[in-house]
Amino acid sequence: MQNYRFSRIIALMAVFALVFTAFPIHQIALAEEAPKTVEITDAHGTVTVPVNPKNVVSLDNRTFETLVNWGIQLAAAPKPVMPADLPYVSDESVLDIGNHREPNLEIIAAVNPELVIIGQRFAGFYQDIKDIVPNAAVIDLNVDVSTAAENPGANLVNGLKDATLILGMIFDKNEEAAQLTADFDQAIADAKAAYNGTDTVMSVVVSGGNIGFSAPLSGRVWGPMYEIFGWVSALDIDGASSDHQGDDISVEAIAQSNPDWLFVLDRDAATSSTADAVPAEDVINNAPALQNTSAVVNGRIVYAPKDTYTNESIQTYLELFENLAKALAN
């Protein structure tokens, strides 16, 4: 009997030795000490956020592609202002809160979220949402690229990178976030290097068959890039805005500025409500006044990715910057 007990003790000691060999003490300690929350800094200050939160709601168009690529399930989202091919749109388990003009914020409360991400179109609802879900972590990742911003280019670049790193901390995707921001930095460097510093640039927004001016610094999508890349504008106007359709301008005024490059955002291509809209490329090609401009004659036209208007993610800008670098280098 004593030999049997002794044999059992030896066997148990061997098992424990194997366990501690496979999982060193410092690894076990780390597993036990894995943080349950992280502190992040958003547009309003420091916020404590649960790691890998349940029932996530995102209202920020700049985050959707990152979240879907990382396999993050959403409980609710604003489907009318999301790219139509984004999986969240067709997923019936993701509740639709509507667009930013008439959102149904009660749906956010109904899903009992641990985290609500806001920004861009929904930034103005920050306090309303905090009041509706007082127990949730609400983070505002909005980036100021308005006409009031002193450095819209730096704000855009830093805002996209910071938001990506914050999401990486929250969803335990730090390596993926670091790689994404590194690729983004490289795309910026490549696009800067490809621009010769003297060619003139005209940036426009095409919507409803009309061509609007996306002004340097303040214009939708393109504006901040004048600061980022040091572009020389082919045209400057007084009272420029960040209007989503661009500022009113005549095609003749664009033609008279005779830009070396024409950069185009197709607003309608990204909105499901305008499925029958004329593509921006057709609008540009069928504008007689533009056909003799340097940009058109030399084929120096760059179109933003088709879903840009509803998907201003870091991935979209990364793709756009890579396309710009290739075009400008030729």
C-alpha positions in Angstrom: 0.0 0.0 0.0 2.8 2.4 0.9 4.5 1.6 -2.5 1.2 2.4 -4.3 0.8 5.7 -2.5 4.4 6.6 -3.2 3.9 5.7 -6.9 0.9 8.0 -7.0 2.8 10.9 -5.5 5.7 10.4 -8.0 3.1 10.3 -10.8 1.5 13.5 -9.6 4.8 15.3 -9.3 5.6 14.3 -12.9 2.3 15.7 -14.1 3.0 19.0 -12.3 6.5 19.1 -13.8 5.1 18.7 -17.3 2.5 21.4 -16.7 5.1 23.9 -15.5 7.4 22.9 -18.3 4.8 23.6 -21.0 3.5 26.7 -19.3 6.2 28.6 -17.4 5.2 30.5 -14.3 5.6 33.9 -15.9 3.3 32.9 -18.7 0.6 31.7 -16.3 0.9 34.9 -14.4 0.6 36.9 -17.6 -2.6 35.0 -18.5 -4.1 35.7 -15.1 -3.1 39.4 -15.3 -4.4 40.0 -18.9 -6.1 43.4 -18.7 -9.9 43.4 -18.7 -10.0 47.1 -19.6 -7.9 49.7 -21.3 -7.7 53.4 -21.1 -7.9 55.3 -24.3 -7.9 59.0 -25.2 -10.7 60.2 -27.5 -11.9 63.6 -28.6 -13.2 64.3 -25.1 -10.5 62.9 -22.8 -9.7 59.6 -21.1 -12.2 56.7 -21.3 -12.0 53.3 -19.7 -13.1 50.6 -22.2 -13.5 46.9 -21.7 -11.2 44.7 -23.8 -13.1 42.7 -26.4 -16.5 44.3 -25.4 -19.8 42.7 -26.0 -22.7 44.2 -28.0 -20.6 46.8 -29.9 -22.3 49.6 -31.7 -20.3 51.6 -34.3 -21.6 54.8 -35.9 -18.2 56.0 -37.4 -17.7 55.4 -41.1 -14.0 55.5 -40.6 -14.1 52.3 -38.5 -16.4 49.9 -40.4 -13.8 48.4 -42.7 -11.3 47.8 -39.9 -14.0 46.2 -37.7 -15.2 43.9 -40.4 -11.7 42.9 -41.3 -10.9 42.0 -37.7 -14.1 39.9 -37.4 -15.8 42.2 -34.9 -19.6 41.6 -34.7 -21.8 44.7 -34.4 -25.1 44.8 -32.5 -26.3 47.9 -34.4 -25.1 50.3 -37.1 -26.3 53.1 -39.4 -26.9 51.0 -42.5 -28.1 53.7 -44.9 -24.7 55.5 -44.7 -22.6 52.3 -45.0 -21.2 50.8 -48.2 -23.8 48.5 -49.6 -21.4 45.6 -49.9 -20.3 45.7 -46.3 -21.4 42.5 -44.6 -23.0 44.4 -41.7 -25.6 45.8 -44.1 -27.0 42.4 -45.1 -26.6 40.9 -41.7 -30.1 40.9 -40.2 -28.7 40.4 -36.7 -27.2 43.9 -36.9 -29.9 46.4 -36.1 -30.3 49.5 -38.2 -30.4 52.8 -36.4 -30.9 54.8 -39.6 -28.9 57.7 -41.0 -27.5 60.7 -39.1 -30.4 63.0 -40.1 -33.0 61.0 -38.2 -31.3 58.3 -36.2 -33.3 55.9 -33.9 -31.0 56.2 -30.9 -33.4 54.0 -28.8 -32.1 51.0 -30.8 -28.7 51.7 -29.2 -30.2 51.4 -25.8 -32.1 48.3 -26.8 -29.0 46.3 -27.6 -27.4 47.1 -24.2 -24.0 47.9 -25.6 -20.7 47.7 -23.7 -19.1 50.0 -26.3 -20.5 52.7 -28.6 -18.1 54.1 -31.2 -19.1 57.5 -32.7 -17.5 59.9 -35.0 -17.8 61.8 -38.3 -21.6 62.0 -39.2 -22.7 61.1 -35.7 -20.2 63.2 -33.7 -23.0 65.6 -32.8 -24.9 62.9 -30.9 -22.2 62.2 -28.4 -24.0 63.6 -25.3 -27.4 62.2 -26.4 -25.9 58.7 -26.7 -24.0 58.9 -23.4 -27.3 59.9 -21.7 -29.2 56.9 -23.3 -26.5 54.3 -22.4 -24.9 55.6 -19.2 -23.3 52.3 -18.4 -21.6 51.8 -21.7 -18.2 53.1 -22.8 -18.8 55.8 -25.4 -15.8 56.9 -27.4 -15.7 59.7 -29.9 -13.1 59.1 -32.7 -14.1 62.2 -34.7 -11.4 64.0 -36.7 -11.6 67.7 -37.3 -11.1 68.4 -41.0 -13.6 71.3 -41.0 -13.1 74.8 -42.3 -12.2 75.8 -38.7 -9.3 73.3 -38.5 -5.8 74.9 -38.6 -4.1 71.7 -39.8 -6.7 69.5 -41.4 -4.0 67.4 -43.1 -2.2 66.5 -39.9 -5.6 66.0 -38.2 -6.6 63.5 -40.8 -3.4 61.5 -40.8 -3.1 61.5 -37.0 -6.8 60.9 -36.5 -6.9 57.8 -38.7 -3.7 56.3 -37.1 -4.8 57.1 -33.6 -8.3 55.5 -34.2 -6.7 52.4 -35.6 -4.3 52.0 -32.7 -7.2 52.6 -30.2 -9.3 49.9 -31.9 -6.3 47.6 -31.8 -6.1 48.1 -28.0 -9.8 47.5 -27.5 -10.1 44.4 -29.6 -6.7 42.9 -28.8 -5.5 43.5 -32.4 -2.4 45.5 -31.6 -0.1 43.8 -34.1 -2.7 44.3 -36.9 -3.2 47.9 -36.0 0.6 48.6 -36.0 1.0 47.0 -39.4 -1.9 49.0 -40.8 -0.6 52.3 -39.6 2.9 51.4 -40.9 1.5 50.7 -44.3 -0.4 54.0 -44.2 2.8 55.9 -43.3 4.6 54.3 -46.2 1.8 55.2 -48.7 2.0 58.8 -47.6 5.7 58.9 -48.0 5.4 57.3 -51.5 2.7 59.8 -52.6 4.8 62.7 -51.3 7.9 61.5 -53.2 6.0 61.0 -56.4 4.6 64.6 -56.6 7.0 67.0 -58.4 6.0 70.0 -56.3 4.9 72.2 -59.2 2.1 70.5 -61.1 -1.3 72.1 -60.4 -4.1 70.1 -59.0 -7.9 70.4 -59.3 -10.0 68.3 -57.0 -13.7 67.8 -57.5 -16.8 66.0 -56.2 -19.3 64.6 -58.8 -22.8 64.3 -57.5 -26.1 64.2 -59.4 -24.3 64.7 -62.7 -22.8 68.0 -61.4 -19.2 68.8 -60.7 -18.4 70.6 -57.4 -15.1 72.1 -56.3 -13.3 70.3 -53.4 -11.3 73.2 -52.2 -7.7 73.0 -50.7 -7.7 72.2 -47.0 -11.5 72.3 -46.4 -12.9 70.3 -49.4 -14.5 66.9 -48.9 -11.9 64.1 -48.9 -9.4 65.9 -51.1 -9.0 69.1 -49.1 -6.6 67.9 -46.4 -4.4 66.3 -48.9 -3.2 69.7 -50.2 -1.5 70.1 -46.8 -0.4 66.5 -46.5 1.3 66.4 -49.9 2.0 70.0 -50.6 -0.1 70.2 -53.7 -0.3 73.4 -55.7 -3.9 74.3 -56.3 -5.0 75.2 -59.8 -7.8 77.4 -58.4 -8.6 79.2 -55.2 -12.0 80.6 -54.3 -13.3 82.7 -51.5 -15.7 81.2 -49.0 -14.7 77.6 -49.7 -16.5 75.0 -47.6 -16.4 71.3 -46.7 -19.8 70.7 -48.3 -20.4 67.0 -49.1 -21.3 67.8 -52.7 -18.4 70.3 -53.1 -18.7 74.0 -53.7 -20.6 75.4 -56.7 -18.3 76.1 -59.6 -18.7 76.3 -63.3 -17.1 73.7 -65.6 -15.7 76.7 -67.5 -13.9 77.9 -64.4 -12.3 74.5 -64.0 -11.3 74.6 -67.7 -9.8 78.1 -67.4 -7.6 77.0 -64.5 -6.2 74.3 -66.8 -5.0 71.9 -64.1 -2.2 69.4 -64.7 -4.1 66.9 -62.6 -7.7 66.2 -61.9 -8.7 64.3 -58.8 -12.3 63.1 -58.6 -14.6 61.8 -55.9 -17.8 60.1 -57.1 -20.2 60.7 -54.3 -23.1 58.9 -55.9 -21.2 55.7 -56.4 -21.1 55.2 -52.6 -24.8 55.8 -51.9 -27.3 53.0 -52.5 -30.1 55.6 -53.1 -28.4 56.7 -56.3 -27.9 53.4 -58.0 -29.0 54.9 -61.3 -26.7 57.9 -61.1 -24.3 58.7 -63.9 -20.8 57.6 -63.0 -18.3 60.4 -62.4 -16.1 59.1 -65.2 -18.9 59.6 -67.7 -19.6 63.1 -66.3 -16.0 64.1 -66.7 -15.7 62.5 -70.2 -18.9 64.2 -71.4 -18.0 67.7 -70.2 -16.9 69.5 -73.4 -15.2 72.4 -71.6 -12.8 70.0 -69.8 -11.6 68.1 -72.9 -8.8 70.5 -73.7 -7.4 70.8 -70.2 -4.0 69.5 -69.6 -5.2 66.9 -67.1 -7.7 65.4 -69.6 -5.5 65.6 -72.6 -2.7 63.8 -70.8 -4.9 61.3 -69.0 -3.9 62.7 -65.6 -7.1 61.9 -63.8 -7.3 59.9 -60.5 -10.6 58.7 -59.2 -11.1 57.9 -55.5 -12.2 54.4 -54.6 -15.9 54.1 -55.4 -17.1 53.7 -51.8 -15.0 56.6 -50.4 -17.9 58.8 -49.6 -19.4 56.3 -47.1 -16.1 54.5 -46.3 -13.5 57.1 -45.2 -11.5 54.3 -43.5 -7.7 54.2 -43.1 -7.9 51.3 -45.7 -9.6 53.6 -48.2 -7.1 56.4 -47.8 -4.3 53.8 -48.0 -5.6 52.6 -51.3 -6.1 56.1 -52.6 -2.6 57.2 -51.6 -1.1 54.2 -53.3 -3.1 55.0 -56.5 -1.9 58.6 -56.3 1.7 57.5 -55.9 1.5 55.3 -59.0 -0.2 57.9 -61.1 2.1 60.8 -60.1 5.2 58.8 -60.6 4.4 58.2 -64.3 
